[in-house]
């Protein structure tokens, strides 16, 4: 069988938002470096970055209540919310600068303004949202947030959620008008198109099967063309593994000690999708509620407006499922193949620690369609099952990190880098895509320390707040906010750009 040899400075594994972002950053910072990208599927953003495989929320902690947990004394901790929002502002700046420089095209193809709303009901829920508002509203990054507990105002803003609701059960909202819906699939495709047209080699339908470190610090990557079965040998100076759920397996194959002890727990997600224009027109917001008592953060129910190919739709979920696959297009052997001596004890220790998660998954797997419609009715009291179809979203592999002799389950993202900086990978899920730019800046800082200081002027041009905290600088934040709103066309002539809803029959998706 024929075998080709490829030499490259940078090898990117996976064609999702992380590889696309890192490739675009490196192309701008070091245009003389060669880049090669390898993707197992036949298109970019076909797994977790696909718009129907995620909620498309520009995760900025405006509405996600798991980032503002209650404290033991009944207060609300907002530290993580500020951190997540700060990270999203970095991504916004990079996208805005990329539009300004022609790297990204029409911003409405990938980002649209949608209010972000936190929703609770019941006396305890209303009290919690009031405290959350009191803690956040005075923060620079959350200026403009509103607290709403008036049923009339609730009805005017969220008609779909109001029809048939018994307001004897009190409700409350934390409302932020200037949230966003992001089509990470379209964004990924545009970034990869830029990397490709500026000289990178893009290989779709190519599966990375192995990685091995050489004595000179470089890497040999074994790749197989899934269509022709041709084998490629790639010599790379630096490797980034942005393969979503497949990243853990490849990092383990690399043999780096930094990946030892990590495990993964896969959870699949399902959503109700609605493309009925009449219902879509009655709900233009991303509304996040509270997870059930004992349920994990990833189970937070939300009713989202999505804008894909300029067509709005609604998603409600998530409903959890389970599969041993680490990718939607993966294999049932994915989970067992990642169990190694170094992570066996951490993975085994999770079951007794995460009883609430196991109970939640069992109840979700046992739920009928009628049960799911009943859950939906908490948000849409008059929900009719015939208006909503179930779709399977992407697999999410939660990180299991070794802690002593046991392990802990984490619901965020983790950047794993080798000590010598020659390979890095990203594990985990939410907030994921929304914080792709700061995550990839972390990769650059850890893996290219000698060049990083020299890149600072270029990075500051792309990201004006680079090296600073917007949460500590109100004037800089206002400047950055106004600029990104203008460049991303989120406002026109001082008026927020809204989502237009056609009442013509929606096309089948």
C-alpha positions in Angstrom: 0.0 0.0 0.0 1.4 3.4 -0.9 2.5 5.7 1.9 3.2 9.4 1.7 5.4 11.6 4.0 4.3 15.1 5.0 6.4 17.6 7.0 4.7 20.5 8.8 5.4 22.9 11.6 2.0 22.6 13.1 -0.4 19.7 13.0 -4.0 20.3 14.0 -6.1 17.2 14.8 -9.8 17.8 14.4 -11.7 20.4 12.5 -13.8 22.0 15.3 -13.8 25.4 16.8 -10.7 24.9 18.9 -8.4 23.8 16.0 -9.9 26.5 13.8 -9.2 29.2 16.4 -5.7 28.0 17.0 -5.0 27.8 13.3 -6.3 31.3 12.7 -4.3 32.7 15.6 -1.0 31.0 14.4 -1.6 32.0 10.8 -1.8 35.7 11.9 1.1 35.5 14.4 3.5 33.4 12.5 2.5 33.4 8.8 5.7 31.6 7.8 4.8 28.4 9.7 3.3 25.5 7.8 0.0 24.2 9.1 -1.7 20.9 8.3 -5.2 20.0 9.6 -6.6 16.4 9.8 -10.3 15.6 10.2 -11.8 12.2 10.4 -15.1 13.3 9.0 -15.8 14.9 5.6 -16.5 18.4 6.8 -15.6 21.0 9.3 -17.6 21.3 12.5 -19.4 18.1 12.0 -19.3 17.0 15.7 -19.6 19.2 18.8 -19.2 22.4 16.9 -22.2 21.6 14.6 -24.9 24.1 15.4 -27.6 21.5 16.2 -25.1 19.6 18.4 -24.9 22.5 21.0 -27.2 25.2 22.3 -25.2 27.9 20.6 -25.3 30.1 23.7 -22.5 32.7 23.8 -21.7 31.4 27.3 -21.0 34.5 29.2 -22.7 33.6 32.5 -25.5 36.1 31.9 -28.2 33.4 32.2 -26.5 30.1 33.3 -27.3 29.7 36.9 -24.7 27.0 37.5 -22.0 29.8 37.3 -23.7 31.6 40.2 -24.2 29.0 42.9 -25.8 29.6 46.3 -23.4 29.7 49.2 -23.8 28.0 52.5 -24.9 31.2 54.2 -27.6 31.8 51.6 -25.6 34.4 49.5 -24.7 34.0 45.8 -21.1 33.4 44.6 -20.4 35.3 41.3 -16.7 34.7 41.0 -17.0 32.0 38.2 -19.6 34.2 36.4 -17.2 37.0 36.1 -14.4 34.7 34.9 -16.6 33.1 32.2 -17.9 36.5 31.0 -14.3 37.9 30.9 -13.3 35.0 28.7 -16.2 35.4 26.4 -15.3 39.1 25.9 -11.9 37.9 24.6 -13.5 35.7 22.1 -15.8 38.5 21.0 -12.9 40.8 20.4 -11.0 38.3 18.3 -14.1 37.7 16.2 -14.7 41.4 15.7 -11.1 42.0 14.7 -11.4 39.1 12.3 -14.4 40.7 10.7 -12.6 44.1 10.5 -9.7 42.4 8.7 -11.8 40.3 6.2 -10.9 37.0 7.9 -14.5 36.4 8.8 -17.4 37.5 6.5 -20.9 38.6 7.2 -21.2 38.4 11.1 -24.9 37.5 10.9 -23.8 34.2 9.4 -22.5 33.2 12.8 -23.6 35.6 15.6 -26.9 37.2 16.3 -28.3 39.3 19.2 -30.6 37.3 21.5 -31.5 38.2 25.1 -30.1 36.0 27.8 -32.5 35.2 30.6 -32.3 33.4 33.9 -35.7 32.0 35.0 -36.9 30.6 38.3 -40.3 30.1 39.9 -41.5 29.6 43.5 -40.7 31.8 46.5 -37.2 30.3 47.0 -36.4 30.7 43.3 -37.5 34.3 43.2 -35.4 35.1 46.3 -32.4 33.5 44.7 -32.7 35.5 41.5 -33.1 38.7 43.4 -29.9 38.0 45.3 -28.1 37.0 42.1 -29.3 40.3 40.4 -28.1 42.3 43.4 -24.6 40.7 43.2 -24.2 41.0 39.5 -26.0 44.2 38.4 -23.3 46.4 39.8 -20.5 44.5 38.1 -18.9 46.1 35.0 -19.5 43.1 32.7 -23.2 42.8 33.8 -24.4 46.4 33.5 -27.9 46.5 32.0 -29.2 43.3 33.7 -32.8 43.6 34.8 -34.7 41.9 37.6 -38.3 41.1 36.6 -41.0 39.5 38.9 -44.1 41.2 37.5 -46.4 38.7 35.7 -47.5 41.4 33.1 -43.9 42.2 32.2 -43.1 38.5 32.1 -46.0 37.9 29.7 -44.9 40.8 27.4 -41.4 39.6 27.1 -41.9 35.8 27.0 -45.4 35.2 25.5 -44.7 31.5 24.7 -43.7 30.8 28.3 -46.7 32.8 29.6 -49.7 31.2 27.8 -51.5 29.0 30.3 -49.1 29.7 33.2 -50.6 30.0 36.7 -48.9 33.0 38.1 -50.0 32.1 41.6 -46.7 30.4 41.5 -44.4 33.4 41.6 -41.8 33.8 38.8 -38.7 35.9 38.3 -36.2 36.7 35.5 -32.7 38.1 35.3 -32.9 39.7 31.9 -29.9 40.8 29.8 -31.0 42.2 26.4 -27.5 42.1 24.7 -26.8 38.4 24.8 -25.9 36.5 21.7 -26.7 33.3 19.8 -23.6 31.9 18.1 -23.5 29.4 15.2 -20.2 27.8 16.1 -20.4 25.6 13.0 -20.5 28.5 10.6 -17.8 30.3 12.6 -15.6 27.2 12.5 -16.0 26.9 8.7 -15.1 30.5 8.1 -12.0 30.3 10.2 -10.9 27.1 8.6 -11.5 28.6 5.2 -9.2 31.4 6.1 -6.5 29.1 7.3 -6.8 27.0 4.1 -6.8 29.9 1.7 -3.6 31.3 3.4 -1.7 28.2 2.7 -2.6 25.5 5.2 -3.2 21.9 4.0 -6.6 20.6 5.0 -7.2 16.9 5.0 -10.9 15.8 5.4 -11.7 12.1 5.7 -8.3 11.4 7.3 -8.1 9.6 10.6 -5.2 10.1 13.0 -4.4 6.6 14.3 -1.2 7.2 16.4 1.3 9.7 17.7 4.9 9.1 18.7 7.5 11.4 20.1 10.9 11.5 18.4 14.3 12.1 20.1 14.6 15.6 18.6 11.3 16.6 20.2 9.2 16.4 17.0 6.3 14.1 16.5 5.4 11.4 14.0 1.7 11.1 13.3 0.2 8.2 11.6 -2.8 9.1 9.4 -5.1 7.0 7.3 -7.2 8.2 4.4 -10.6 6.7 5.1 -11.7 6.7 1.5 -8.6 5.4 -0.3 -7.0 3.6 2.7 -3.7 5.3 1.9 -1.5 5.8 4.9 0.3 9.1 5.6 3.3 9.7 7.9 3.3 13.3 9.2 6.4 14.8 10.8 5.3 17.8 12.9 7.1 20.1 15.3 4.0 20.9 17.2 0.7 19.0 17.6 -2.7 20.2 18.9 -5.4 17.7 19.6 -8.7 19.4 19.2 -10.7 16.2 18.5 -13.5 16.8 21.0 -14.3 13.5 22.7 -11.6 11.8 20.8 -8.9 14.0 22.3 -8.4 11.8 25.4 -7.6 8.7 23.5 -5.0 10.4 21.3 -3.4 12.2 24.2 -3.1 8.8 25.9 -1.5 7.4 22.8 1.1 10.2 22.8 2.5 8.8 26.0 3.0 12.3 27.7 2.9 12.0 31.4 0.6 15.1 31.7 -2.3 13.0 30.2 -1.9 10.2 32.7 -4.6 10.1 35.3 -7.2 11.7 33.2 -10.3 9.8 32.4 -13.6 10.6 30.6 -17.3 10.1 31.3 -19.4 10.4 28.2 -23.0 11.8 28.3 -25.1 12.2 25.2 -27.6 14.9 24.9 -31.0 15.1 23.3 -33.2 18.2 22.6 -36.7 19.0 21.5 -36.5 21.1 18.3 -39.3 23.3 17.0 -39.3 25.1 13.6 -43.0 26.0 13.7 -42.8 29.8 12.7 -45.8 30.7 14.8 -44.3 29.3 18.0 -40.8 30.6 17.1 -42.2 34.1 16.7 -43.5 34.0 20.3 -40.1 33.3 21.9 -36.9 35.3 21.1 -34.6 34.6 24.0 -32.3 32.1 25.6 -33.9 31.2 28.9 -32.1 29.1 31.4 -33.7 27.5 34.5 -32.4 25.6 37.5 -31.3 22.0 37.5 -33.4 19.7 39.6 -32.2 19.0 43.2 -29.3 16.5 43.0 -28.9 16.8 39.2 -25.6 17.8 37.7 -24.9 21.2 36.2 -25.1 19.9 32.6 -28.7 19.1 33.2 -29.8 22.7 33.5 -33.0 23.1 31.3 -33.1 25.9 28.8 -35.4 27.1 26.0 -33.2 28.6 23.3 -33.7 30.7 20.2 -31.3 29.4 17.6 -30.4 31.2 14.3 -28.9 28.8 11.7 -28.6 29.8 8.1 -30.6 32.9 9.0 -33.5 30.7 10.0 -34.6 30.9 13.6 -35.8 27.9 15.6 -36.2 26.7 19.1 -34.3 24.1 21.2 -35.4 22.8 24.6 -33.4 20.4 26.7 -31.1 18.8 27.4 -32.5 15.4 28.0 -29.5 13.1 28.9 -28.8 9.8 27.3 -25.8 7.5 27.7 -23.5 5.8 25.3 -19.9 4.6 25.7 -19.1 6.5 22.5 -16.8 9.5 23.0 -18.0 11.1 19.7 -21.4 11.2 18.1 -19.8 9.3 15.2 -17.6 7.3 17.5 -17.3 3.6 18.5 -18.8 1.7 21.4 -15.3 0.8 22.4 -14.3 4.4 23.1 -14.9 4.4 26.8 -13.3 1.0 27.6 -10.3 1.7 25.4 -9.4 4.8 27.5 -9.3 2.9 30.8 -5.6 2.6 31.7 -3.7 1.7 34.9 -3.0 5.4 35.6 -6.7 6.4 35.5 -8.5 3.2 36.7 -8.8 4.2 40.3 -9.9 7.8 39.6 -12.6 6.5 37.2 -13.7 3.8 39.7 -14.0 6.4 42.5 -16.5 8.5 40.6 -19.5 6.2 41.0 -19.9 6.5 44.7 -19.1 10.2 44.6 -21.5 11.1 41.8 -24.6 9.2 43.0 -26.8 12.2 42.0 -25.4 12.0 38.4 -26.1 8.3 38.1 -29.6 8.7 39.5 -30.2 11.5 37.0 -29.0 9.4 34.1 -31.1 6.4 35.1 -34.2 8.6 35.3 -33.5 10.3 32.0 -33.0 6.9 30.2 -36.3 5.7 31.7 -38.3 8.8 30.6 -40.9 8.5 27.9 -41.7 11.1 25.3 -44.7 12.1 27.4 -42.4 12.6 30.4 -40.2 14.9 28.3 -43.1 16.9 27.1 -44.1 17.3 30.8 -40.6 18.7 31.5 -41.0 21.1 28.6 -44.3 22.3 30.0 -42.5 23.9 32.9 -41.2 26.4 30.3 -44.0 26.1 27.8 -47.2 25.4 29.8 -49.3 24.7 26.7 -46.7 22.6 24.9 -48.0 20.2 22.3 -45.7 17.3 21.6 -46.5 17.4 17.9 -44.8 20.7 17.5 -41.5 19.4 18.8 -39.1 16.7 17.4 -36.4 15.0 19.3 -32.9 15.4 17.9 -29.7 13.9 19.2 -27.0 16.4 20.0 -23.3 15.8 20.3 -21.5 13.6 22.9 -20.0 15.4 25.8 -17.1 13.8 27.6 -16.8 15.1 31.1 -13.2 15.2 32.5 -12.2 12.9 35.3 -9.1 14.3 36.9 -6.9 12.3 39.3 -6.9 13.7 42.8 -4.7 11.7 45.2 -5.6 8.0 44.9 -9.1 8.9 43.6 -10.6 11.3 41.1 -13.0 14.1 40.7 -15.6 14.7 37.9 -15.3 18.1 36.3 -17.9 19.9 34.2 -15.6 22.4 32.5 -12.7 22.3 30.1 -9.1 21.4 30.7 -6.1 22.3 28.5 -3.4 19.5 28.7 0.1 20.4 27.5 3.3 18.5 27.5 6.1 19.9 29.7 8.2 20.7 26.6 5.3 22.4 24.8 5.4 20.2 21.7 1.9 18.9 22.1 -1.4 20.1 23.6 -5.0 19.1 23.7 -8.3 20.2 25.1 -10.6 18.0 27.2 -14.1 18.6 28.5 -17.2 20.4 27.5 -19.1 23.6 28.5 -18.4 26.5 28.3 -16.1 25.2 25.6 -16.6 26.9 22.3 -17.5 30.3 23.8 -14.1 30.5 25.4 -12.1 29.0 22.5 -10.0 32.1 22.1 -8.7 32.4 25.7 -8.3 28.6 25.8 -6.1 28.8 22.7 -4.2 31.7 24.1 -3.4 29.5 27.0 -2.0 26.9 24.6 0.2 29.5 22.9 1.5 30.8 26.2 2.4 27.3 27.5 3.7 25.8 24.3 5.5 28.8 22.8 6.9 30.7 25.8 9.9 32.1 23.8 7.6 33.6 21.1 4.7 34.6 23.3 6.2 37.9 24.6 7.1 38.9 21.0 3.5 38.2 19.9 2.1 40.5 22.5 1.7 43.6 20.2 -0.1 41.5 17.5 -2.3 39.9 20.1 -3.1 43.3 21.6 -4.1 44.5 18.2 -6.5 41.6 17.8 -7.7 41.7 21.4 -7.4 45.2 22.9 -7.9 43.9 26.4 -5.1 41.4 26.1 -3.3 41.2 29.4 -5.9 43.2 31.2 -9.2 42.5 33.0 -12.2 44.3 31.6 -14.0 43.7 34.9 -11.5 46.1 36.5 -11.6 48.8 33.8 -15.1 50.2 33.0 -13.8 52.7 30.4 -11.9 50.0 28.4 -14.9 47.7 28.6 -17.3 50.3 27.2 -14.9 51.0 24.3 -14.4 47.3 23.6 -18.2 46.6 23.9 -19.2 49.4 21.5 -16.5 48.3 19.0 -17.4 44.6 19.0 -21.1 45.5 18.8 -20.4 47.6 15.7 -18.0 45.2 14.0 -20.2 42.2 14.7 -23.3 44.2 13.5 -25.1 43.4 16.7 -26.5 46.9 16.5 -27.4 49.1 13.6 -27.7 52.9 13.9 -27.9 52.5 17.7 -30.8 50.0 17.5 -30.2 46.4 18.4 -30.4 44.1 15.5 -33.3 41.7 16.1 -34.0 38.2 14.7 -36.6 38.3 12.0 -39.1 35.4 12.0 -40.8 34.5 8.8 -44.2 32.9 9.0 -43.6 30.9 5.8 -43.3 27.2 6.5 -39.9 26.4 7.8 -37.7 24.1 5.7 -37.0 20.6 6.9 -33.6 20.5 8.7 
